[in-house]
Amino acid sequence: MYYAPARHHYSHDSFHELMKAFFNQQYPEWNTMWSDESRSGMKMKIREKDVRVTLPFPGVTAKDFEVEVVGDTLTVRAHRTQENQDEQKQYLCRERSTESYQESLRLPVRVNGPETKAKYEDGVLTLLIPREDPEAKNSKMIQVD
């Protein structure tokens, strides 16, 4: 089963509704601008023992990512900074660029966050988040002395 996370917009936001109506009528090819579908490309597959999340993200390294699972919320962050310097006899050119990305989504099943495994290969971040055992008991018998 595949689960595609959705971005939520407030339905009572009249400006959002106005812009959605305008762009869908006047410019049909722009209707993705106001759609509620996730544009990040993040895909989630719920399997029997784990949840597999893939996110295509070329141009960064594994150390640029920060992945956090708290309760049933998955947060993926990426941050990259590049600096270039070109020094010639008559001029000095310095360029600096910073890029950041963050996306959070609620997982549709209970998971064991601390056991998450992450791998970044060929421009794709893959997360394997083990599902919480539904039969596991959260209570523990305590012996009284």
C-alpha atoms as one frame of an Amber mdcrd trajectory, in Angstrom:
protein
   0.000   0.000   0.000   1.352   3.438  -0.926   0.657   6.523   1.102   1.235
   9.965  -0.388   1.407  12.695   2.260  -0.662  15.766   1.564   0.045  19.395
   2.270  -2.781  20.918   4.227  -4.327  24.259   3.446  -6.987  25.877   5.538
 -10.283  25.479   3.713 -11.688  28.580   5.414  -8.913  30.726   3.949 -10.805
  32.878   1.444  -7.612  34.167  -0.236  -6.494  30.600  -0.912  -9.905  29.741
  -2.392  -9.896  32.910  -4.525  -6.430  32.218  -5.952  -7.266  28.562  -6.544
 -10.428  29.513  -8.435  -8.606  32.164 -10.487  -5.660  30.018 -11.523  -7.775
  26.947 -12.253 -10.083  28.973 -14.523  -7.632  31.243 -16.326  -4.544  29.051
 -16.465  -5.398  25.331 -16.289  -1.726  24.326 -16.622  -1.002  26.210 -13.382
  -3.495  24.241 -11.316  -0.674  22.266  -9.678   0.431  25.506  -8.025  -2.523
  25.330  -5.629  -3.006  21.580  -5.434  -2.905  19.795  -2.116  -0.593  17.072
  -3.405   2.952  16.854  -2.126   5.432  18.231  -4.653   8.514  16.923  -2.878
   8.435  13.474  -4.434   8.472  11.791  -1.034   6.899   8.344  -1.278   5.904
   6.069   1.541   5.230   2.346   1.369   3.701   0.648   4.385   4.918  -2.921
   4.640   4.251  -5.701   7.138   7.281  -5.057   9.353   8.343  -1.525   8.446
   7.570   1.703   6.630   9.798   2.535   3.649  10.137   6.218   2.781  12.029
   7.402  -0.304  12.880  10.991  -1.160  14.751  11.901  -4.351  17.218  14.624
  -3.407  20.200  14.964  -5.769  23.112  17.313  -5.244  23.718  16.850  -1.534
  25.733  14.445   0.590  24.612  12.148   3.398  26.057  14.512   6.016  23.745
  17.312   4.807  20.650  15.424   6.056  19.012  15.409   9.453  16.211  12.882
   9.987  14.062  12.828  13.104  11.205  10.541  14.132   9.264  11.719  17.169
   6.165   9.704  18.004   4.289   9.376  14.718   5.906  12.398  13.026   8.755
  12.108  10.528  10.849  15.217   9.839  13.500  15.385   7.113  15.841  18.381
   6.913  18.659  19.111   4.487  21.045  22.056   4.535  23.812  22.836   2.078
  26.203  25.766   1.853  28.560  26.387  -1.067  31.309  28.972  -1.299  33.322
  29.803  -4.415  36.201  32.247  -4.711  37.865  33.387  -7.934  40.912  35.575
  -7.478  42.489  37.290 -10.463  44.949  40.177 -10.783  42.292  42.842 -11.182
  39.331  41.450  -9.283  38.150  39.126  -6.555  34.852  37.273  -6.936  33.244
  35.495  -3.973  29.979  33.625  -4.210  28.037  32.014  -1.399  24.812  30.076
  -1.620  22.752  28.410   1.084  19.896  26.005   0.519  17.562  24.502   3.096
  14.764  21.974   2.921  12.397  20.703   5.592   9.335  18.500   5.424   7.346
  16.902   8.213   4.571  14.382   7.931   2.533  12.171  10.192   3.043   8.472
   9.759  -0.200   6.502   9.366   0.990   3.632  11.588   2.751   3.352  14.931
   6.525   3.071  14.503   9.639   2.452  16.551  11.492   5.702  15.745  14.842
   5.041  17.480  15.409   1.964  15.281  15.149   3.939  12.011  17.796   3.249
   9.371  18.689   5.841   6.729  20.724   5.468   3.545  21.575   8.054   0.892
  22.611   6.572  -2.437  22.497   7.825  -6.042  20.588  10.967  -5.094  17.828
   9.148  -3.199  17.335   9.156   0.574  15.788   5.878   1.774  14.436   5.460
   5.291  13.389   2.140   6.835  11.289   2.775   9.922  10.325  -0.404  11.804
   6.689  -0.700  12.773   5.827  -0.990  16.426   4.737  -4.472  17.403   1.005
  -4.210  18.175   1.233  -7.150  20.535   4.050  -5.631  22.576   2.839  -4.492
  25.942   3.813  -1.079  27.203   3.366  -2.142  30.795   5.938  -3.842  32.954
   5.393  -5.836  36.116   7.218  -4.237  39.003   8.214  -6.366  41.920   7.500
  -4.881  45.329  10.057  -5.634  48.077
